[in-house]
Amino acid sequence: MSDDDFNLDSGSDEEYDFEYESDEGSDDDDANLENTYYNAKNYKTDDPDKALEEFKKVIDNEPEKGDWGFKAHKQSLKVLFAQKRYDEFFDTYKSLLTYIKSAVTQNYSSRSINSILEYVSTGFNPEQLEQIFRVTLDALRESRNQRLWFKTNLKFGKVLLDKGDFVRLREVVQELHSSLEPAEGEGDAGDDDDADSRNGTQLMEIYALEIQMYTAQKETKKLKDLYKRALRIRSAIPHPYILGIVRECGGKMHLDEQQWSQAYEDFFEAFKSYDESGSDKKISCLKYLVLANMLMKSNVDPFDAQESKPYKNDPQIVAMTDLVGAYQANDVKAFERILRVHEAAIMGDPFVRSYIEDLLRNIRTEAMVKLIRPYTRVRISFISDRLGITEEEVVDLLVAAILDKAVQGQIDHVERLVVLQQQERVGRYASLVEWADKLDTIISAAEHII
């Protein structure tokens, strides 16, 4: 593990926002601590236990808690984490937190704690993460570092979200809201608009966390309210990723309400925000954008925009655009072939899959209606063979089409037929039937004359 892990010191002296009083005795003590500290670092790779022993000397021999003890704690954490000695890690981390109240500056302690939490999030299981966040929050509450407490509580909320612990997540969200109540102007009609920039930004961050929570719980009504409240905030300067979460929520909400153009607009804004933030979610949002484009039957190419053009040839996006072409051409076989070839890219996303299944049903229904239109009686097996689906799926399509009045007829389950009513013969097929009837009349009249 390199010295840059945790964003900790890499061997050179770090800069702080304070200076030590210098007298001859303190200089000697400081020099001794420094020598012990750097000697300990030399043992980290070859003899971790010796390194930990030397770092402990630095901590124990420092007259008052200060920067050398804090740095020795951080180096000890690196060694313990690398060796997966998690019980000792937690004890050392709790000891480090006692420094943040007055031993080191708030900015320095904030950077260090943020870096540690970011790093261990990839190595700890959910229970361990929850434990380290709880002890951190307790320490920050005592030190009155409100800004870091807020950021850390947001991260803790994400841990609970990933864990699916919505009961405690709601408690965290409420606690975050309570911390902003004085600035929000509780009870005022336009409190969001009147919030200052910092509190407006924090409020947006809370809304983004809530949106993710209610999305996971499929609470559509609350999502709609949060989306509107988030867009009403004018004073916020949120991170682009936060804006992406809000606009993606709006896109999904509008798509669910079949408001295709509004969904398209929101997904495009979400994509731009994710792209700006460097989030991988930009690709999934582009897929949603193409999906909305398909549903709104637009002739506008979503990749004409400067922001989206570089992603046009992304394999996942190509699969979606090919699907659009097959859908618009009402080509069932091509549509299904693309789904088979690109199953992971298209159907791997549950949100996309839910709409693709509807689209597949729609395109099959259109093809079925076109297939049976010239006939008065059609065997279900014939439709099944032509569409390449089971007879049970054909019956399901027929039932839905009859209920939607796309097909006028009834199913004969005994004979396994669909019997179409006379009204089904429309357009050129109805004209052909009328022409044939007249021809029969002429032939009959001619026979009588003969």
C-alpha positions as CSV (number, residue, x, y, z in Angstrom):
1,M,0.0,0.0,0.0
2,S,1.6,3.3,-1.0
3,D,2.0,6.3,1.2
4,D,-0.6,8.1,-0.9
5,D,-3.4,5.8,0.3
6,F,-6.0,7.6,2.4
7,N,-4.5,10.8,0.9
8,L,-2.1,10.6,3.8
9,D,1.3,12.2,3.9
10,S,3.8,10.8,1.4
11,G,6.8,11.4,3.5
12,S,7.2,15.2,3.1
13,D,6.0,17.6,5.8
14,E,2.3,18.6,5.5
15,E,1.1,22.1,5.7
16,Y,-1.3,23.1,8.5
17,D,-3.1,26.3,9.4
18,F,-1.2,26.8,12.6
19,E,2.4,27.1,13.9
20,Y,3.9,25.5,17.0
21,E,5.6,27.6,19.7
22,S,9.3,27.1,19.3
23,D,11.6,26.8,22.2
24,E,14.7,24.7,22.6
25,G,13.0,21.9,24.6
26,S,10.0,21.6,22.3
27,D,12.3,21.5,19.2
28,D,14.3,18.6,20.7
29,D,11.0,16.7,21.5
30,D,9.7,17.5,18.0
31,A,12.9,16.2,16.4
32,N,12.8,13.0,18.4
33,L,9.2,12.4,17.4
34,E,10.0,13.1,13.8
35,N,12.9,10.7,13.8
36,T,10.8,8.0,15.4
37,Y,8.0,8.6,13.0
38,Y,10.1,8.3,9.8
39,N,12.0,5.2,11.2
40,A,8.6,3.6,11.8
41,K,7.6,4.3,8.2
42,N,10.7,2.4,7.0
43,Y,9.4,-0.7,8.7
44,K,5.9,-0.6,7.2
45,T,6.6,-3.0,4.3
46,D,9.1,-5.4,5.8
47,D,8.1,-5.5,9.4
48,P,4.5,-4.2,10.0
49,D,4.5,-5.1,13.7
50,K,7.7,-3.2,14.3
51,A,6.2,-0.2,12.4
52,L,3.1,-0.3,14.6
53,E,5.3,-0.5,17.7
54,E,7.3,2.6,16.6
55,F,4.2,4.6,15.7
56,K,2.8,3.8,19.2
57,K,6.0,5.3,20.6
58,V,5.3,8.5,18.7
59,I,1.8,8.7,20.1
60,D,2.8,7.9,23.6
61,N,5.8,10.2,23.8
62,E,4.1,13.3,22.4
63,P,3.7,15.7,25.3
64,E,0.3,16.9,24.0
65,K,-1.9,15.6,21.3
66,G,-0.6,17.1,18.1
67,D,0.3,16.6,14.5
68,W,2.9,13.8,14.9
69,G,0.5,11.7,17.0
70,F,-2.2,12.3,14.4
71,K,0.1,11.3,11.6
72,A,1.2,8.2,13.5
73,H,-2.4,7.2,13.9
74,K,-3.0,7.5,10.2
75,Q,0.0,5.4,9.3
76,S,-1.0,2.8,11.8
77,L,-4.5,2.7,10.2
78,K,-2.9,2.0,6.8
79,V,-0.9,-0.9,8.2
80,L,-3.8,-2.4,10.1
81,F,-6.2,-2.1,7.1
82,A,-3.7,-3.7,4.8
83,Q,-3.4,-6.7,7.2
84,K,-7.1,-6.8,7.7
85,R,-6.7,-6.4,11.5
86,Y,-10.1,-4.7,11.7
87,D,-10.6,-4.8,15.5
88,E,-7.3,-3.0,16.0
89,F,-8.1,-0.7,13.2
90,F,-11.3,0.4,14.9
91,D,-9.6,1.0,18.2
92,T,-6.9,3.1,16.5
93,Y,-9.5,5.0,14.5
94,K,-11.4,5.9,17.7
95,S,-8.2,7.1,19.2
96,L,-7.5,9.2,16.1
97,L,-11.0,10.9,16.4
98,T,-10.0,12.3,19.8
99,Y,-7.5,14.6,18.0
100,I,-10.1,16.4,15.9
101,K,-11.5,18.6,18.6
102,S,-8.5,20.7,19.2
103,A,-5.2,18.9,18.4
104,V,-5.3,19.5,14.7
105,T,-7.1,22.0,12.5
106,Q,-10.6,21.4,11.3
107,N,-9.6,21.5,7.6
108,Y,-6.8,19.0,8.1
109,S,-8.9,16.6,10.2
110,S,-11.8,16.9,7.7
111,R,-9.6,16.0,4.7
112,S,-8.1,13.1,6.6
113,I,-11.4,11.6,7.8
114,N,-13.0,12.0,4.4
115,S,-10.1,10.2,2.7
116,I,-10.2,7.4,5.3
117,L,-13.9,6.9,4.9
118,E,-13.6,6.9,1.1
119,Y,-10.9,4.4,1.1
120,V,-12.3,1.8,3.6
121,S,-15.6,1.9,1.8
122,T,-14.1,-0.5,-0.8
123,G,-12.8,-3.0,1.8
124,F,-15.4,-3.0,4.6
125,N,-18.6,-5.0,4.6
126,P,-21.9,-3.0,5.3
127,E,-21.8,-3.8,9.0
128,Q,-18.2,-2.6,9.4
129,L,-19.0,0.5,7.4
130,E,-22.0,1.3,9.6
131,Q,-19.8,0.9,12.7
132,I,-17.1,3.3,11.4
133,F,-19.7,5.9,10.3
134,R,-21.4,5.8,13.7
135,V,-18.3,6.4,15.7
136,T,-17.3,9.2,13.2
137,L,-20.6,11.0,13.5
138,D,-20.5,10.8,17.3
139,A,-17.1,12.4,17.3
140,L,-18.0,15.1,14.8
141,R,-21.1,16.0,16.8
142,E,-18.9,16.5,19.9
143,S,-16.3,18.5,18.0
144,R,-19.1,20.7,16.5
145,N,-17.7,20.2,13.0
146,Q,-21.1,20.8,11.4
147,R,-20.0,20.8,7.8
148,L,-18.1,17.5,8.0
149,W,-20.9,16.0,10.1
150,F,-23.4,16.8,7.3
151,K,-21.2,15.3,4.6
152,T,-20.5,12.2,6.6
153,N,-24.1,11.7,7.4
154,L,-25.0,11.9,3.7
155,K,-22.4,9.2,3.1
156,F,-23.8,7.1,5.9
157,G,-27.2,7.5,4.3
158,K,-25.7,6.0,1.1
159,V,-24.4,3.1,3.0
160,L,-27.8,2.4,4.5
161,L,-29.4,2.8,1.0
162,D,-27.0,0.2,-0.5
163,K,-27.8,-2.0,2.5
164,G,-31.5,-1.6,1.9
165,D,-32.1,-0.4,5.5
166,F,-34.8,2.1,4.8
167,V,-36.0,2.4,8.4
168,R,-32.7,3.8,9.6
169,L,-32.2,5.7,6.3
170,R,-35.4,7.6,7.0
171,E,-34.0,8.6,10.4
172,V,-30.8,9.9,8.8
173,V,-32.8,11.9,6.2
174,Q,-34.9,13.4,9.0
175,E,-31.8,14.3,11.0
176,L,-30.3,16.0,8.0
177,H,-33.4,18.0,7.4
178,S,-33.5,19.0,11.1
179,S,-30.0,20.3,10.8
180,L,-31.1,22.8,8.2
181,E,-34.4,23.9,9.7
182,P,-33.4,27.3,11.0
183,A,-32.0,28.2,7.6
184,E,-34.9,26.7,5.7
185,G,-37.4,29.0,7.5
186,E,-39.7,26.3,8.8
187,G,-43.4,26.9,7.9
188,D,-42.7,29.7,5.3
189,A,-44.5,29.3,2.0
190,G,-41.4,29.9,-0.1
191,D,-38.6,28.6,2.2
192,D,-36.7,26.7,-0.5
193,D,-36.3,29.8,-2.7
194,D,-35.1,31.9,0.2
195,A,-32.4,29.5,1.3
196,D,-28.8,30.8,1.0
197,S,-26.5,29.1,-1.5
198,R,-24.9,26.8,0.9
199,N,-28.1,25.6,2.6
200,G,-29.8,25.4,-0.8
201,T,-27.1,23.1,-2.0
202,Q,-27.3,20.9,1.1
203,L,-31.1,20.7,0.7
204,M,-30.6,19.5,-2.9
205,E,-28.2,16.8,-1.6
206,I,-30.8,15.6,0.9
207,Y,-33.4,15.5,-1.8
208,A,-31.1,13.5,-4.0
209,L,-30.7,10.9,-1.2
210,E,-34.4,10.8,-0.6
211,I,-35.1,10.4,-4.3
212,Q,-32.8,7.3,-4.4
213,M,-34.5,5.9,-1.4
214,Y,-38.1,6.4,-2.7
215,T,-37.0,5.1,-6.2
216,A,-35.8,1.9,-4.5
217,Q,-39.1,1.7,-2.6
218,K,-41.2,2.6,-5.8
219,E,-43.0,5.3,-3.9
220,T,-44.0,7.3,-7.0
221,K,-46.2,9.9,-5.3
222,K,-43.3,11.0,-3.0
223,L,-40.9,11.0,-5.9
224,K,-43.1,13.5,-7.8
225,D,-43.3,15.8,-4.9
226,L,-39.5,15.7,-4.3
227,Y,-38.7,16.3,-7.9
228,K,-40.9,19.4,-8.0
229,R,-39.4,20.7,-4.7
230,A,-35.9,20.2,-5.9
231,L,-36.5,22.1,-9.1
232,R,-37.9,25.0,-7.1
233,I,-34.6,25.7,-5.4
234,R,-32.9,28.6,-7.1
235,S,-30.0,29.3,-4.7
236,A,-28.2,25.9,-4.9
237,I,-24.9,25.2,-6.6
238,P,-25.0,21.4,-6.3
239,H,-22.5,18.9,-7.7
240,P,-23.5,17.9,-11.3
241,Y,-24.0,14.3,-10.0
242,I,-26.7,15.5,-7.6
243,L,-28.5,17.3,-10.5
244,G,-28.3,14.1,-12.5
245,I,-30.1,12.2,-9.8
246,V,-32.9,14.7,-9.7
247,R,-33.4,15.0,-13.5
248,E,-33.2,11.2,-13.9
249,C,-36.0,10.9,-11.4
250,G,-38.0,13.3,-13.4
251,G,-37.4,11.4,-16.6
252,K,-38.5,8.1,-15.1
253,M,-41.6,9.8,-13.6
254,H,-42.6,11.3,-16.9
255,L,-42.0,8.1,-18.8
256,D,-44.2,6.3,-16.3
257,E,-46.9,8.9,-17.0
258,Q,-46.4,8.5,-20.8
259,Q,-45.3,12.1,-21.0
260,W,-42.6,11.2,-23.6
261,S,-41.3,14.7,-24.5
262,Q,-40.9,15.8,-20.9
263,A,-39.1,12.5,-20.1
264,Y,-36.8,13.0,-23.1
265,E,-35.9,16.5,-21.8
266,D,-35.2,15.3,-18.3
267,F,-33.1,12.4,-19.4
268,F,-31.0,14.6,-21.6
269,E,-30.3,17.0,-18.8
270,A,-29.5,14.1,-16.5
271,F,-27.1,12.7,-19.1
272,K,-25.3,16.0,-19.4
273,S,-24.9,16.3,-15.6
274,Y,-23.6,12.7,-15.2
275,D,-21.2,13.3,-18.1
276,E,-19.9,16.5,-16.5
277,S,-19.5,14.6,-13.2
278,G,-17.7,11.7,-14.8
279,S,-20.3,9.2,-13.6
280,D,-20.8,5.9,-15.4
281,K,-24.5,6.5,-15.1
282,K,-24.3,8.7,-18.2
283,I,-24.5,5.5,-20.4
284,S,-27.6,4.2,-18.7
285,C,-29.2,7.6,-18.9
286,L,-28.4,7.7,-22.7
287,K,-30.2,4.4,-23.0
288,Y,-33.2,6.0,-21.3
289,L,-33.0,8.9,-23.6
290,V,-33.1,6.6,-26.7
291,L,-36.0,4.7,-25.1
292,A,-38.0,8.0,-24.6
293,N,-37.1,8.9,-28.2
294,M,-38.6,5.6,-29.4
295,L,-41.7,5.9,-27.4
296,M,-42.4,9.5,-28.5
297,K,-41.9,8.3,-32.2
298,S,-39.6,11.3,-32.8
299,N,-37.6,11.8,-36.0
300,V,-35.0,13.8,-34.1
301,D,-31.7,12.0,-33.7
302,P,-30.7,12.2,-30.0
303,F,-27.1,12.0,-31.1
304,D,-27.2,15.2,-33.1
305,A,-26.4,17.0,-29.9
306,Q,-22.7,17.9,-29.2
307,E,-22.8,16.3,-25.8
308,S,-24.2,12.9,-26.9
309,K,-22.4,12.5,-30.2
310,P,-19.2,11.0,-28.9
311,Y,-21.2,8.1,-27.4
312,K,-23.1,7.2,-30.5
313,N,-20.9,4.2,-31.2
314,D,-20.8,2.9,-27.6
315,P,-21.8,-0.9,-27.9
316,Q,-24.7,-0.5,-25.4
317,I,-26.0,2.6,-27.2
318,V,-25.7,1.0,-30.7
319,A,-27.9,-1.9,-29.4
320,M,-30.6,0.6,-28.4
321,T,-30.5,2.6,-31.6
322,D,-30.7,-0.6,-33.7
323,L,-33.7,-1.6,-31.6
324,V,-35.3,1.8,-32.4
325,G,-34.9,1.1,-36.2
326,A,-36.5,-2.3,-35.9
327,Y,-39.4,-0.9,-33.9
328,Q,-40.1,2.0,-36.2
329,A,-40.0,-0.4,-39.2
330,N,-42.4,-2.8,-37.3
331,D,-39.9,-5.6,-38.0
332,V,-40.6,-8.2,-35.3
333,K,-37.9,-10.6,-36.3
334,A,-35.2,-7.9,-36.4
335,F,-36.4,-6.5,-33.1
336,E,-36.2,-10.0,-31.4
337,R,-32.9,-10.7,-33.0
338,I,-31.4,-7.5,-31.6
339,L,-32.7,-8.4,-28.2
340,R,-31.1,-11.8,-28.3
341,V,-27.7,-10.6,-29.5
342,H,-27.6,-7.6,-27.1
343,E,-29.5,-9.1,-24.2
344,A,-27.1,-8.0,-21.6
345,A,-26.8,-4.5,-22.9
346,I,-30.5,-3.9,-23.3
347,M,-32.4,-6.2,-20.9
348,G,-29.7,-6.0,-18.1
349,D,-31.2,-2.8,-16.9
350,P,-34.5,-3.5,-15.0
351,F,-36.0,-0.1,-16.0
352,V,-35.3,-0.5,-19.7
353,R,-36.4,-4.1,-19.6
354,S,-39.9,-3.1,-18.2
355,Y,-40.4,-0.9,-21.2
356,I,-38.8,-3.2,-23.8
357,E,-41.3,-5.9,-22.8
358,D,-44.1,-3.5,-23.5
359,L,-42.6,-2.4,-26.8
360,L,-42.1,-6.1,-27.8
361,R,-45.7,-6.7,-27.0
362,N,-46.8,-3.7,-29.1
363,I,-44.7,-4.6,-32.1
364,R,-46.0,-8.2,-32.0
365,T,-49.6,-6.9,-31.7
366,E,-49.1,-4.7,-34.7
367,A,-47.6,-7.5,-36.8
368,M,-50.4,-9.9,-35.7
369,V,-53.2,-7.4,-36.7
370,K,-51.5,-6.8,-40.0
371,L,-51.2,-10.6,-40.5
372,I,-54.9,-11.5,-39.8
373,R,-56.5,-8.5,-41.5
374,P,-57.3,-10.2,-44.8
375,Y,-59.0,-13.2,-43.2
376,T,-62.3,-14.0,-41.5
377,R,-61.0,-17.1,-39.7
378,V,-57.4,-17.7,-38.7
379,R,-55.9,-20.6,-36.9
380,I,-53.9,-19.7,-33.7
381,S,-51.2,-22.1,-34.8
382,F,-50.8,-20.1,-38.0
383,I,-50.2,-16.9,-36.1
384,S,-47.9,-18.6,-33.8
385,D,-45.7,-20.0,-36.6
386,R,-45.6,-16.6,-38.4
387,L,-44.7,-14.6,-35.3
388,G,-42.4,-17.2,-33.8
389,I,-44.1,-17.2,-30.4
390,T,-46.1,-19.8,-28.5
391,E,-49.9,-20.3,-29.0
392,E,-50.4,-19.2,-25.4
393,E,-48.6,-15.9,-26.2
394,V,-50.8,-15.5,-29.3
395,V,-54.0,-15.9,-27.2
396,D,-52.7,-13.3,-24.7
397,L,-52.1,-10.9,-27.6
398,L,-55.5,-11.6,-29.1
399,V,-57.3,-11.0,-25.8
400,A,-55.6,-7.7,-25.2
401,A,-56.2,-6.6,-28.8
402,I,-59.9,-7.5,-28.7
403,L,-60.3,-5.6,-25.4
404,D,-58.5,-2.6,-26.9
405,K,-60.7,-2.9,-30.0
406,A,-57.6,-3.3,-32.2
407,V,-59.2,-6.6,-33.3
408,Q,-62.9,-7.1,-33.7
409,G,-63.7,-10.7,-33.3
410,Q,-63.7,-13.6,-30.8
411,I,-61.5,-16.6,-30.0
412,D,-62.8,-20.1,-30.5
413,H,-60.8,-22.0,-27.9
414,V,-62.2,-25.4,-28.9
415,E,-61.2,-25.1,-32.6
416,R,-58.2,-22.9,-31.7
417,L,-59.3,-20.2,-34.1
418,V,-59.9,-16.5,-34.1
419,V,-63.1,-15.5,-35.8
420,L,-63.0,-12.0,-37.1
421,Q,-66.2,-9.9,-37.6
422,Q,-67.2,-8.3,-40.9
423,Q,-66.1,-4.9,-39.6
424,E,-62.5,-6.1,-39.5
425,R,-62.3,-6.0,-43.3
426,V,-61.3,-2.5,-43.7
427,G,-59.4,-0.4,-46.3
428,R,-58.3,-2.2,-49.4
429,Y,-59.4,-5.6,-48.1
430,A,-63.0,-4.4,-47.6
431,S,-62.9,-3.0,-51.1
432,L,-61.8,-6.3,-52.5
433,V,-64.6,-8.1,-50.7
434,E,-67.1,-5.6,-52.0
435,W,-65.7,-6.0,-55.5
436,A,-65.9,-9.8,-55.3
437,D,-69.6,-9.6,-54.1
438,K,-70.5,-7.4,-57.1
439,L,-68.7,-9.8,-59.4
440,D,-70.7,-12.7,-58.0
441,T,-73.9,-10.7,-58.7
442,I,-72.8,-10.0,-62.3
443,I,-71.9,-13.7,-62.9
444,S,-75.3,-14.8,-61.5
445,A,-77.2,-12.4,-63.7
446,A,-75.2,-13.6,-66.8
447,E,-76.1,-17.2,-66.0
448,H,-79.8,-16.3,-65.9
449,I,-79.5,-14.5,-69.2
450,I,-77.8,-17.5,-70.8
